[in-house]
Amino acid sequence: MTEAIRDALEGVSEIDLTVTGRKTGRQISHPVWFVQEDESLFLVPITGSDSDWYKNVQRTPMIQVASNGTALSTSATAITDADRVNHVVEMFCDKYGADQVQAHYPKRDVAVQVALG
């Protein structure tokens, strides 16, 4: 992971995620919550596998994440294994609070891993 993106993520609660629209081919940006573990970011789509940005990532896994004026183009990998998804959700609960995760993430069936290295 580059020093610049590590610094840009320090103390941040959300990042800008840019994906390629699966139907339009246009670049679409969304603010998203994230957690970091080792050399990866992990994202949980608010409506799980029904989220448009998740479907877009499945179609085109090259994405961009940005924070504090620093952007990184990288690859994203869908996580569908229930144990791994639960681990990511637990990290979200630790960072944002279980009540917030429960309120904002009604469907927690998938997650996304974003390579930072």
Sequence and secondary structure as in RCSB ss.txt:
>XXXX:A:sequence
MTEAIRDALEGVSEIDLTVTGRKTGRQISHPVWFVQEDESLFLVPITGSDSDWYKNVQRTPMIQVASNGTALSTS
ATAITDADRVNHVVEMFCDKYGADQVQAHYPKRDVAVQVALG
>XXXX:A:secstr
  HHHHHHHTT SEEEEEEE TTT  EEEEEEE EEETTEEEE  TTGGG HHHHHHHH  EEEEEETTEEEEEE
EEEE  HHHHHHHHHHHHHHH HHHHHHH S  S EEEEE  
